[in-house]
Amino acid sequence: MGGASPPDTSKTTKLERYNSYIRRVNSTKLLQASSKLLFRVTLLVALLLIFFFTLNYPPLSSSSDNNNHHIHATNNFLSSAFYGSGAAWEKQVRKSSTPRRPNGFSVLVTGAAGFVGSHCSLALKKRGDGVLGLDNFNSYYDPSLKRARQKLLKQHEIYVVEGDLNDSELLNKLFDIVPFSHVLHLAAQAGVRYAMQNPLSYVSSNIGGFVNLLEVAKAADPQPAIVWASSSSVYGLNTKVPFSETDRTDQPASLYAATKKPARKSPTLITIFTGKGINVYRTPEDKEVARDFTYIDDIVKGCVGALDTAEKSTGSGGKKRAPAQLRVYNLGNTAPVTVGKLVGILESLLSVKAKKHVIKMPRNGDVPFTHANVSQAYRDFGYKPTTDLAAGLRKFVKWYLSYYGIESRVKGI
């Protein structure tokens, strides 16, 4: 007796194998297509980023440059790519720069978040001039203090553009938007001894940035009148006092002074109050260091006076039509005071005794004294300082203690 034949499954098995093969082929094709698409998208994004950063980042001048240069590069990117675009940004720039008084100035103030820059900006705005600030907010000084000044300026309708002087794209954009009548150039890498640690930052800011600003201003139409700040350090090893604008400036005692010559501070205060020791410098010949300490209000008067008496540019759109006005002024208090006496006044104001560490200055650092002859500034715009050191320090200490919330610990200020 024969049994039933088993069902023929060969066709089903072949069909399943064929379907599995087709699925694998389709999966492979899909994976290959996805990979190609992903590669192409990645390549496109990379090319766009390279193009974008090439436009907005200046090349690094040296691989040995430190964080200060990276700060500049970051600010160039932010200013050109973010802050320097859009109708809202341009509206802020125009509004801040527009004068409110008849025949008022439209002034670009560089270093506007700095000590002198912020005070000059407020003085100009208060009298009805248009003011636009520019600052890179580097960290040489406390950035939080600069941000506080930026906030104060904003309350007075002064807009501070965050950017760097070496950013030609940003500067050209600002001059395209605003027909500046004046530039008050106060931005600089400050500090004498720091120049020994980071010399490239001084060359980049005090020379490169200044030249870049001049080139952009030269190409502007109209060309603005330019007032810029130098430093008493340019008089260097000159022994004739008081310093006159006609004195030699070819013997700088530091790189900082050398970088300020083309453009032509008191010790740390509250370390006294906190009980920390302070460094008090003496000359290599063991003499006291003296400075012509000047109160901020007097410096502002000098800067504004120089702006008010500056003649209009004699050029237009990069073309020179006649000899340009060139003046050099000393701004000072005309009464040098030794650093030891300054410390003594602070001790009296704070009712404390300072722990002094007497140190001899290096021969390639600070100058031993400063003393300004201000007769030319007095002759041209009536410059005359009115605040002596004791009165100025009292005001400064009062502000400092109030700002840092320790005013209640000091009586009589």
KEDREN-865363 format. One record per residue (C-alpha): residue number from 1; residue in three letters; x, y, z. Coordinates in nm, 3 decimals. Layout:
<pts>
+-----+------+---------+---------+---------+
! seq ! type !       x !       y !       z !
+-----+------+---------+---------+---------+
! NUM !  ALA !       X !       Y !       Z !
...
+-----+------+---------+---------+---------+
</pts>
This chain:
<pts>
+-----+------+---------+---------+---------+
! seq ! type !       x !       y !       z !
+-----+------+---------+---------+---------+
!   1 !  MET !   0.000 !   0.000 !   0.000 !
!   2 !  GLY !   0.163 !   0.322 !  -0.117 !
!   3 !  GLY !   0.173 !   0.645 !   0.114 !
!   4 !  ALA !   0.073 !   1.002 !   0.010 !
!   5 !  SER !   0.340 !   1.212 !  -0.163 !
!   6 !  PRO !   0.489 !   1.506 !   0.047 !
!   7 !  PRO !   0.392 !   1.855 !  -0.071 !
!   8 !  ASP !   0.632 !   2.020 !  -0.315 !
!   9 !  THR !   0.787 !   2.322 !  -0.128 !
!  10 !  SER !   1.071 !   2.394 !  -0.367 !
!  11 !  LYS !   0.882 !   2.671 !  -0.546 !
!  12 !  THR !   0.791 !   2.842 !  -0.216 !
!  13 !  THR !   1.151 !   2.823 !  -0.091 !
!  14 !  LYS !   1.285 !   2.968 !  -0.414 !
!  15 !  LEU !   1.029 !   3.249 !  -0.398 !
!  16 !  GLU !   1.125 !   3.336 !  -0.038 !
!  17 !  ARG !   1.494 !   3.333 !  -0.129 !
!  18 !  TYR !   1.426 !   3.559 !  -0.426 !
!  19 !  ASN !   1.224 !   3.803 !  -0.211 !
!  20 !  SER !   1.498 !   3.807 !   0.054 !
!  21 !  TYR !   1.754 !   3.879 !  -0.217 !
!  22 !  ILE !   1.545 !   4.164 !  -0.356 !
!  23 !  ARG !   1.505 !   4.312 !  -0.006 !
!  24 !  ARG !   1.881 !   4.296 !   0.051 !
!  25 !  VAL !   1.951 !   4.460 !  -0.284 !
!  26 !  ASN !   1.698 !   4.737 !  -0.218 !
!  27 !  SER !   1.834 !   4.790 !   0.133 !
!  28 !  THR !   2.188 !   4.813 !  -0.002 !
!  29 !  LYS !   2.082 !   5.059 !  -0.272 !
!  30 !  LEU !   1.896 !   5.271 !  -0.017 !
!  31 !  LEU !   2.195 !   5.271 !   0.218 !
!  32 !  GLN !   2.429 !   5.366 !  -0.065 !
!  33 !  ALA !   2.194 !   5.644 !  -0.179 !
!  34 !  SER !   2.161 !   5.775 !   0.179 !
!  35 !  SER !   2.539 !   5.767 !   0.227 !
!  36 !  LYS !   2.595 !   5.959 !  -0.096 !
!  37 !  LEU !   2.331 !   6.215 !   0.000 !
!  38 !  LEU !   2.479 !   6.252 !   0.350 !
!  39 !  PHE !   2.830 !   6.290 !   0.206 !
!  40 !  ARG !   2.717 !   6.553 !  -0.042 !
!  41 !  VAL !   2.526 !   6.749 !   0.223 !
!  42 !  THR !   2.824 !   6.733 !   0.461 !
!  43 !  LEU !   3.061 !   6.846 !   0.185 !
!  44 !  LEU !   2.831 !   7.134 !   0.093 !
!  45 !  VAL !   2.802 !   7.247 !   0.456 !
!  46 !  ALA !   3.180 !   7.226 !   0.500 !
!  47 !  LEU !   3.242 !   7.434 !   0.188 !
!  48 !  LEU !   2.989 !   7.693 !   0.301 !
!  49 !  LEU !   3.150 !   7.713 !   0.646 !
!  50 !  ILE !   3.498 !   7.749 !   0.496 !
!  51 !  PHE !   3.376 !   8.026 !   0.267 !
!  52 !  PHE !   3.189 !   8.195 !   0.554 !
!  53 !  PHE !   3.481 !   8.187 !   0.796 !
!  54 !  THR !   3.726 !   8.299 !   0.527 !
!  55 !  LEU !   3.521 !   8.614 !   0.483 !
!  56 !  ASN !   3.482 !   8.688 !   0.850 !
!  57 !  TYR !   3.804 !   8.570 !   1.017 !
!  58 !  PRO !   4.136 !   8.750 !   0.959 !
!  59 !  PRO !   4.437 !   8.516 !   0.930 !
!  60 !  LEU !   4.627 !   8.459 !   1.253 !
!  61 !  SER !   4.953 !   8.651 !   1.239 !
!  62 !  SER !   5.145 !   8.397 !   1.447 !
!  63 !  SER !   5.085 !   8.058 !   1.599 !
!  64 !  SER !   5.247 !   8.184 !   1.918 !
!  65 !  ASP !   4.985 !   8.452 !   1.974 !
!  66 !  ASN !   4.788 !   8.406 !   2.293 !
!  67 !  ASN !   4.425 !   8.422 !   2.397 !
!  68 !  ASN !   4.404 !   8.796 !   2.333 !
!  69 !  HIS !   4.425 !   8.733 !   1.960 !
!  70 !  HIS !   4.156 !   8.468 !   1.981 !
!  71 !  ILE !   3.934 !   8.720 !   2.157 !
!  72 !  HIS !   3.984 !   8.955 !   1.863 !
!  73 !  ALA !   3.904 !   8.683 !   1.612 !
!  74 !  THR !   3.585 !   8.590 !   1.793 !
!  75 !  ASN !   3.474 !   8.950 !   1.805 !
!  76 !  ASN !   3.543 !   8.990 !   1.433 !
!  77 !  PHE !   3.314 !   8.697 !   1.366 !
!  78 !  LEU !   3.039 !   8.826 !   1.592 !
!  79 !  SER !   3.053 !   9.181 !   1.465 !
!  80 !  SER !   3.061 !   9.103 !   1.094 !
!  81 !  ALA !   2.841 !   8.797 !   1.084 !
!  82 !  PHE !   2.583 !   8.872 !   1.349 !
!  83 !  TYR !   2.582 !   9.227 !   1.482 !
!  84 !  GLY !   2.667 !   9.380 !   1.147 !
!  85 !  SER !   2.359 !   9.258 !   0.964 !
!  86 !  GLY !   1.992 !   9.326 !   0.958 !
!  87 !  ALA !   1.765 !   9.628 !   0.952 !
!  88 !  ALA !   1.725 !   9.635 !   1.332 !
!  89 !  TRP !   2.101 !   9.656 !   1.384 !
!  90 !  GLU !   2.137 !   9.936 !   1.129 !
!  91 !  LYS !   1.849 !  10.123 !   1.292 !
!  92 !  GLN !   2.028 !  10.112 !   1.628 !
!  93 !  VAL !   2.350 !  10.238 !   1.469 !
!  94 !  ARG !   2.174 !  10.528 !   1.294 !
!  95 !  LYS !   1.967 !  10.627 !   1.596 !
!  96 !  SER !   2.267 !  10.635 !   1.828 !
!  97 !  SER !   2.473 !  10.837 !   1.578 !
!  98 !  THR !   2.213 !  11.103 !   1.499 !
!  99 !  PRO !   2.272 !  11.439 !   1.675 !
! 100 !  ARG !   1.985 !  11.611 !   1.857 !
! 101 !  ARG !   2.126 !  11.965 !   1.857 !
! 102 !  PRO !   2.153 !  12.193 !   1.551 !
! 103 !  ASN !   2.487 !  12.141 !   1.375 !
! 104 !  GLY !   2.566 !  11.864 !   1.623 !
! 105 !  PHE !   2.847 !  11.617 !   1.564 !
! 106 !  SER !   2.813 !  11.254 !   1.470 !
! 107 !  VAL !   3.103 !  11.090 !   1.655 !
! 108 !  LEU !   3.245 !  10.738 !   1.641 !
! 109 !  VAL !   3.411 !  10.673 !   1.979 !
! 110 !  THR !   3.646 !  10.374 !   1.979 !
! 111 !  GLY !   3.716 !  10.216 !   2.316 !
! 112 !  ALA !   3.374 !  10.343 !   2.427 !
! 113 !  ALA !   3.343 !  10.089 !   2.709 !
! 114 !  GLY !   3.673 !  10.203 !   2.856 !
! 115 !  PHE !   3.714 !  10.456 !   3.136 !
! 116 !  VAL !   3.785 !  10.766 !   2.927 !
! 117 !  GLY !   3.577 !  10.647 !   2.632 !
! 118 !  SER !   3.258 !  10.599 !   2.832 !
! 119 !  HIS !   3.287 !  10.938 !   3.003 !
! 120 !  CYS !   3.357 !  11.119 !   2.674 !
! 121 !  SER !   3.061 !  10.941 !   2.512 !
! 122 !  LEU !   2.827 !  11.051 !   2.789 !
! 123 !  ALA !   2.952 !  11.411 !   2.775 !
! 124 !  LEU !   2.900 !  11.432 !   2.398 !
! 125 !  LYS !   2.556 !  11.273 !   2.414 !
! 126 !  LYS !   2.450 !  11.500 !   2.700 !
! 127 !  ARG !   2.511 !  11.812 !   2.491 !
! 128 !  GLY !   2.318 !  11.670 !   2.195 !
! 129 !  ASP !   2.579 !  11.507 !   1.972 !
! 130 !  GLY !   2.524 !  11.171 !   1.807 !
! 131 !  VAL !   2.756 !  10.905 !   1.949 !
! 132 !  LEU !   2.827 !  10.551 !   1.833 !
! 133 !  GLY !   3.063 !  10.338 !   2.042 !
! 134 !  LEU !   3.298 !  10.062 !   1.930 !
! 135 !  ASP !   3.474 !   9.826 !   2.170 !
! 136 !  ASN !   3.612 !   9.472 !   2.156 !
! 137 !  PHE !   3.562 !   9.410 !   2.531 !
! 138 !  ASN !   3.893 !   9.231 !   2.571 !
! 139 !  SER !   3.988 !   9.097 !   2.911 !
! 140 !  TYR !   4.295 !   9.308 !   2.992 !
! 141 !  TYR !   4.070 !   9.510 !   3.222 !
! 142 !  ASP !   3.774 !   9.359 !   3.407 !
! 143 !  PRO !   3.514 !   9.281 !   3.134 !
! 144 !  SER !   3.228 !   9.305 !   3.386 !
! 145 !  LEU !   3.317 !   9.670 !   3.448 !
! 146 !  LYS !   3.311 !   9.734 !   3.074 !
! 147 !  ARG !   2.973 !   9.564 !   3.048 !
! 148 !  ALA !   2.843 !   9.785 !   3.328 !
! 149 !  ARG !   2.957 !  10.091 !   3.135 !
! 150 !  GLN !   2.793 !   9.953 !   2.820 !
! 151 !  LYS !   2.468 !   9.919 !   3.013 !
! 152 !  LEU !   2.500 !  10.278 !   3.140 !
! 153 !  LEU !   2.564 !  10.405 !   2.788 !
! 154 !  LYS !   2.261 !  10.216 !   2.661 !
! 155 !  GLN !   2.046 !  10.391 !   2.923 !
! 156 !  HIS !   2.159 !  10.719 !   2.764 !
! 157 !  GLU !   2.076 !  10.589 !   2.413 !
! 158 !  ILE !   2.437 !  10.527 !   2.316 !
! 159 !  TYR !   2.481 !  10.204 !   2.125 !
! 160 !  VAL !   2.817 !  10.025 !   2.156 !
! 161 !  VAL !   2.904 !   9.797 !   1.865 !
! 162 !  GLU !   3.107 !   9.497 !   1.977 !
! 163 !  GLY !   3.388 !   9.462 !   1.728 !
! 164 !  ASP !   3.756 !   9.503 !   1.657 !
! 165 !  LEU !   3.949 !   9.782 !   1.485 !
! 166 !  ASN !   4.115 !   9.527 !   1.258 !
! 167 !  ASP !   3.777 !   9.423 !   1.120 !
! 168 !  SER !   3.775 !   9.625 !   0.796 !
! 169 !  GLU !   3.439 !   9.483 !   0.689 !
! 170 !  LEU !   3.271 !   9.607 !   1.005 !
! 171 !  LEU !   3.434 !   9.952 !   0.992 !
! 172 !  ASN !   3.340 !   9.998 !   0.626 !
! 173 !  LYS !   2.984 !   9.900 !   0.707 !
! 174 !  LEU !   2.963 !  10.154 !   0.990 !
! 175 !  PHE !   3.099 !  10.432 !   0.768 !
! 176 !  ASP !   2.855 !  10.333 !   0.493 !
! 177 !  ILE !   2.562 !  10.362 !   0.733 !
! 178 !  VAL !   2.670 !  10.680 !   0.915 !
! 179 !  PRO !   2.833 !  10.997 !   0.771 !
! 180 !  PHE !   3.055 !  11.050 !   1.078 !
! 181 !  SER !   3.173 !  11.407 !   1.122 !
! 182 !  HIS !   3.432 !  11.309 !   1.385 !
! 183 !  VAL !   3.616 !  11.007 !   1.519 !
! 184 !  LEU !   3.741 !  11.006 !   1.880 !
! 185 !  HIS !   3.992 !  10.722 !   1.880 !
! 186 !  LEU !   4.059 !  10.605 !   2.236 !
! 187 !  ALA !   4.082 !  10.228 !   2.184 !
! 188 !  ALA !   4.421 !  10.073 !   2.254 !
! 189 !  GLN !   4.591 !   9.781 !   2.421 !
! 190 !  ALA !   4.698 !   9.944 !   2.746 !
! 191 !  GLY !   4.962 !   9.863 !   3.006 !
! 192 !  VAL !   5.338 !   9.900 !   3.002 !
! 193 !  ARG !   5.469 !   9.584 !   3.168 !
! 194 !  TYR !   5.211 !   9.360 !   2.996 !
! 195 !  ALA !   5.378 !   9.448 !   2.666 !
! 196 !  MET !   5.670 !   9.229 !   2.770 !
! 197 !  GLN !   5.434 !   8.930 !   2.802 !
! 198 !  ASN !   5.221 !   8.983 !   2.493 !
! 199 !  PRO !   5.391 !   9.220 !   2.247 !
! 200 !  LEU !   5.184 !   9.113 !   1.945 !
! 201 !  SER !   4.862 !   9.239 !   2.102 !
! 202 !  TYR !   5.011 !   9.593 !   2.113 !
! 203 !  VAL !   5.122 !   9.583 !   1.751 !
! 204 !  SER !   4.786 !   9.444 !   1.641 !
! 205 !  SER !   4.576 !   9.700 !   1.828 !
! 206 !  ASN !   4.784 !  10.016 !   1.866 !
! 207 !  ILE !   4.940 !  10.008 !   1.520 !
! 208 !  GLY !   4.746 !   9.767 !   1.299 !
! 209 !  GLY !   4.403 !   9.867 !   1.430 !
! 210 !  PHE !   4.484 !  10.238 !   1.416 !
! 211 !  VAL !   4.613 !  10.221 !   1.059 !
! 212 !  ASN !   4.307 !  10.021 !   0.955 !
! 213 !  LEU !   4.080 !  10.287 !   1.106 !
! 214 !  LEU !   4.269 !  10.561 !   0.921 !
! 215 !  GLU !   4.241 !  10.377 !   0.591 !
! 216 !  VAL !   3.867 !  10.327 !   0.627 !
! 217 !  ALA !   3.816 !  10.690 !   0.734 !
! 218 !  LYS !   4.030 !  10.808 !   0.441 !
! 219 !  ALA !   3.807 !  10.626 !   0.193 !
! 220 !  ALA !   3.486 !  10.758 !   0.353 !
! 221 !  ASP !   3.286 !  11.036 !   0.195 !
! 222 !  PRO !   3.270 !  11.266 !   0.383 !
! 223 !  GLN !   3.600 !  11.213 !   0.559 !
! 224 !  PRO !   3.572 !  11.271 !   0.936 !
! 225 !  ALA !   3.803 !  11.482 !   1.149 !
! 226 !  ILE !   4.000 !  11.248 !   1.378 !
! 227 !  VAL !   4.112 !  11.307 !   1.735 !
! 228 !  TRP !   4.312 !  11.027 !   1.891 !
! 229 !  ALA !   4.470 !  10.963 !   2.228 !
! 230 !  SER !   4.833 !  10.879 !   2.281 !
! 231 !  SER !   5.020 !  10.847 !   2.610 !
! 232 !  SER !   5.268 !  11.044 !   2.818 !
! 233 !  SER !   5.484 !  10.731 !   2.787 !
! 234 !  VAL !   5.591 !  10.847 !   2.440 !
! 235 !  TYR !   5.821 !  11.103 !   2.603 !
! 236 !  GLY !   6.016 !  10.805 !   2.733 !
! 237 !  LEU !   6.363 !  10.884 !   2.862 !
! 238 !  ASN !   6.326 !  11.257 !   2.805 !
! 239 !  THR !   6.459 !  11.437 !   3.113 !
! 240 !  LYS !   6.332 !  11.787 !   3.032 !
! 241 !  VAL !   6.022 !  11.879 !   3.234 !
! 242 !  PRO !   5.745 !  11.966 !   3.202 !
! 243 !  PHE !   5.692 !  11.764 !   2.883 !
! 244 !  SER !   5.614 !  11.986 !   2.585 !
! 245 !  GLU !   5.450 !  11.882 !   2.258 !
! 246 !  THR !   5.771 !  11.976 !   2.075 !
! 247 !  ASP !   5.993 !  11.749 !   2.288 !
! 248 !  ARG !   6.160 !  11.439 !   2.145 !
! 249 !  THR !   5.954 !  11.121 !   2.138 !
! 250 !  ASP !   6.210 !  10.890 !   1.978 !
! 251 !  GLN !   6.340 !  10.737 !   2.302 !
! 252 !  PRO !   6.051 !  10.518 !   2.423 !
! 253 !  ALA !   6.111 !  10.324 !   2.742 !
! 254 !  SER !   5.867 !  10.045 !   2.653 !
! 255 !  LEU !   5.696 !   9.873 !   2.363 !
! 256 !  TYR !   5.367 !  10.028 !   2.476 !
! 257 !  ALA !   5.518 !  10.374 !   2.440 !
! 258 !  ALA !   5.660 !  10.285 !   2.098 !
! 259 !  THR !   5.320 !  10.167 !   1.972 !
! 260 !  LYS !   5.151 !  10.481 !   2.106 !
! 261 !  LYS !   5.397 !  10.719 !   1.940 !
! 262 !  PRO !   5.241 !  10.687 !   1.594 !
! 263 !  ALA !   4.917 !  10.795 !   1.752 !
! 264 !  ARG !   5.098 !  11.022 !   1.980 !
! 265 !  LYS !   4.706 !  10.544 !   3.616 !
! 266 !  SER !   4.723 !  10.507 !   3.954 !
! 267 !  PRO !   4.826 !  10.188 !   4.145 !
! 268 !  THR !   4.567 !   9.931 !   4.244 !
! 269 !  LEU !   4.341 !  10.089 !   4.502 !
! 270 !  ILE !   4.149 !   9.856 !   4.722 !
! 271 !  THR !   4.432 !   9.610 !   4.787 !
! 272 !  ILE !   4.509 !   9.867 !   5.055 !
! 273 !  PHE !   4.159 !   9.827 !   5.193 !
! 274 !  THR !   4.161 !   9.446 !   5.189 !
! 275 !  GLY !   4.496 !   9.423 !   5.364 !
! 276 !  LYS !   4.687 !   9.281 !   5.067 !
! 277 !  GLY !   5.032 !   9.413 !   4.992 !
! 278 !  ILE !   5.082 !   9.660 !   4.707 !
! 279 !  ASN !   5.385 !   9.714 !   4.489 !
! 280 !  VAL !   5.533 !  10.063 !   4.506 !
! 281 !  TYR !   5.789 !  10.124 !   4.235 !
! 282 !  ARG !   6.106 !  10.330 !   4.256 !
! 283 !  THR !   6.345 !  10.422 !   3.977 !
! 284 !  PRO !   6.660 !  10.214 !   3.914 !
! 285 !  GLU !   6.846 !  10.502 !   4.084 !
! 286 !  ASP !   6.624 !  10.450 !   4.391 !
! 287 !  LYS !   6.423 !  10.769 !   4.342 !
! 288 !  GLU !   6.051 !  10.807 !   4.388 !
! 289 !  VAL !   5.826 !  10.765 !   4.084 !
! 290 !  ALA !   5.601 !  11.065 !   4.013 !
! 291 !  ARG !   5.296 !  11.104 !   3.793 !
! 292 !  ASP !   5.090 !  11.396 !   3.666 !
! 293 !  PHE !   4.763 !  11.238 !   3.787 !
! 294 !  THR !   4.462 !  11.392 !   3.610 !
! 295 !  TYR !   4.095 !  11.360 !   3.705 !
! 296 !  ILE !   3.862 !  11.215 !   3.444 !
! 297 !  ASP !   3.644 !  11.526 !   3.412 !
! 298 !  ASP !   3.950 !  11.729 !   3.311 !
! 299 !  ILE !   4.052 !  11.470 !   3.052 !
! 300 !  VAL !   3.700 !  11.473 !   2.905 !
! 301 !  LYS !   3.713 !  11.853 !   2.875 !
! 302 !  GLY !   4.038 !  11.823 !   2.683 !
! 303 !  CYS !   3.908 !  11.555 !   2.446 !
! 304 !  VAL !   3.586 !  11.745 !   2.374 !
! 305 !  GLY !   3.782 !  12.068 !   2.329 !
! 306 !  ALA !   4.003 !  11.901 !   2.069 !
! 307 !  LEU !   3.691 !  11.776 !   1.886 !
! 308 !  ASP !   3.528 !  12.120 !   1.895 !
! 309 !  THR !   3.830 !  12.294 !   1.742 !
! 310 !  ALA !   3.913 !  12.027 !   1.484 !
! 311 !  GLU !   3.884 !  12.155 !   1.130 !
! 312 !  LYS !   3.690 !  11.967 !   0.865 !
! 313 !  SER !   3.878 !  11.714 !   0.657 !
! 314 !  THR !   4.047 !  11.855 !   0.346 !
! 315 !  GLY !   3.990 !  11.536 !   0.150 !
! 316 !  SER !   3.700 !  11.337 !   0.015 !
! 317 !  GLY !   3.663 !  10.974 !  -0.083 !
! 318 !  GLY !   4.031 !  10.898 !  -0.039 !
! 319 !  LYS !   4.154 !  11.206 !  -0.228 !
! 320 !  LYS !   4.362 !  11.477 !  -0.065 !
! 321 !  ARG !   4.271 !  11.832 !  -0.171 !
! 322 !  ALA !   4.477 !  12.047 !   0.067 !
! 323 !  PRO !   4.712 !  12.018 !   0.368 !
! 324 !  ALA !   4.531 !  11.870 !   0.667 !
! 325 !  GLN !   4.522 !  12.016 !   1.015 !
! 326 !  LEU !   4.763 !  11.847 !   1.254 !
! 327 !  ARG !   4.785 !  11.940 !   1.622 !
! 328 !  VAL !   4.938 !  11.774 !   1.927 !
! 329 !  TYR !   4.816 !  11.855 !   2.278 !
! 330 !  ASN !   4.923 !  11.753 !   2.625 !
! 331 !  LEU !   4.638 !  11.693 !   2.870 !
! 332 !  GLY !   4.743 !  11.675 !   3.233 !
! 333 !  ASN !   4.707 !  11.825 !   3.577 !
! 334 !  THR !   5.041 !  12.015 !   3.558 !
! 335 !  ALA !   5.122 !  11.908 !   3.916 !
! 336 !  PRO !   5.320 !  11.581 !   3.944 !
! 337 !  VAL !   5.273 !  11.384 !   4.266 !
! 338 !  THR !   5.488 !  11.095 !   4.387 !
! 339 !  VAL !   5.329 !  10.753 !   4.406 !
! 340 !  GLY !   5.419 !  10.748 !   4.775 !
! 341 !  LYS !   5.210 !  11.058 !   4.836 !
! 342 !  LEU !   4.919 !  10.911 !   4.641 !
! 343 !  VAL !   4.928 !  10.601 !   4.859 !
! 344 !  GLY !   4.937 !  10.825 !   5.166 !
! 345 !  ILE !   4.621 !  11.006 !   5.054 !
! 346 !  LEU !   4.445 !  10.671 !   5.001 !
! 347 !  GLU !   4.556 !  10.554 !   5.344 !
! 348 !  SER !   4.405 !  10.866 !   5.496 !
! 349 !  LEU !   4.077 !  10.830 !   5.305 !
! 350 !  LEU !   4.038 !  10.463 !   5.395 !
! 351 !  SER !   4.179 !  10.488 !   5.750 !
! 352 !  VAL !   4.415 !  10.197 !   5.688 !
! 353 !  LYS !   4.789 !  10.142 !   5.664 !
! 354 !  ALA !   4.914 !   9.997 !   5.338 !
! 355 !  LYS !   5.151 !   9.703 !   5.325 !
! 356 !  LYS !   5.405 !   9.831 !   5.075 !
! 357 !  HIS !   5.643 !   9.619 !   4.874 !
! 358 !  VAL !   5.906 !   9.855 !   4.732 !
! 359 !  ILE !   6.027 !   9.737 !   4.390 !
! 360 !  LYS !   6.272 !   9.891 !   4.148 !
! 361 !  MET !   6.134 !   9.951 !   3.798 !
! 362 !  PRO !   6.302 !   9.770 !   3.509 !
! 363 !  ARG !   6.497 !  10.001 !   3.282 !
! 364 !  ASN !   6.287 !   9.896 !   2.983 !
! 365 !  GLY !   5.953 !   9.958 !   3.149 !
! 366 !  ASP !   5.768 !  10.260 !   3.288 !
! 367 !  VAL !   5.909 !  10.611 !   3.271 !
! 368 !  PRO !   6.012 !  10.753 !   3.612 !
! 369 !  PHE !   5.789 !  11.060 !   3.595 !
! 370 !  THR !   5.535 !  11.250 !   3.386 !
! 371 !  HIS !   5.465 !  11.623 !   3.385 !
! 372 !  ALA !   5.251 !  11.790 !   3.121 !
! 373 !  ASN !   5.289 !  12.137 !   2.978 !
! 374 !  VAL !   4.931 !  12.219 !   2.872 !
! 375 !  SER !   4.983 !  12.572 !   2.742 !
! 376 !  GLN !   4.892 !  12.487 !   2.382 !
! 377 !  ALA !   4.563 !  12.325 !   2.485 !
! 378 !  TYR !   4.486 !  12.628 !   2.700 !
! 379 !  ARG !   4.564 !  12.862 !   2.411 !
! 380 !  ASP !   4.352 !  12.675 !   2.154 !
! 381 !  PHE !   4.045 !  12.574 !   2.355 !
! 382 !  GLY !   4.086 !  12.704 !   2.707 !
! 383 !  TYR !   4.192 !  12.376 !   2.868 !
! 384 !  LYS !   4.252 !  12.422 !   3.240 !
! 385 !  PRO !   4.238 !  12.134 !   3.492 !
! 386 !  THR !   4.026 !  12.211 !   3.800 !
! 387 !  THR !   4.044 !  11.896 !   4.016 !
! 388 !  ASP !   4.351 !  11.829 !   4.230 !
! 389 !  LEU !   4.463 !  11.481 !   4.327 !
! 390 !  ALA !   4.316 !  11.477 !   4.678 !
! 391 !  ALA !   3.970 !  11.585 !   4.558 !
! 392 !  GLY !   3.981 !  11.346 !   4.264 !
! 393 !  LEU !   4.083 !  11.051 !   4.480 !
! 394 !  ARG !   3.802 !  11.122 !   4.726 !
! 395 !  LYS !   3.549 !  11.107 !   4.442 !
! 396 !  PHE !   3.710 !  10.796 !   4.300 !
! 397 !  VAL !   3.718 !  10.611 !   4.633 !
! 398 !  LYS !   3.353 !  10.699 !   4.694 !
! 399 !  TRP !   3.255 !  10.558 !   4.355 !
! 400 !  TYR !   3.471 !  10.246 !   4.396 !
! 401 !  LEU !   3.332 !  10.156 !   4.738 !
! 402 !  SER !   2.977 !  10.216 !   4.620 !
! 403 !  TYR !   3.022 !  10.012 !   4.302 !
! 404 !  TYR !   3.163 !   9.711 !   4.488 !
! 405 !  GLY !   2.916 !   9.740 !   4.777 !
! 406 !  ILE !   3.161 !   9.814 !   5.059 !
! 407 !  GLU !   3.086 !  10.181 !   5.122 !
! 408 !  SER !   2.935 !  10.117 !   5.468 !
! 409 !  ARG !   3.272 !   9.994 !   5.597 !
! 410 !  VAL !   3.445 !  10.329 !   5.542 !
! 411 !  LYS !   3.342 !  10.641 !   5.730 !
! 412 !  GLY !   3.357 !  10.996 !   5.606 !
! 413 !  ILE !   3.371 !  10.927 !   5.232 !
+-----+------+---------+---------+---------+
</pts>
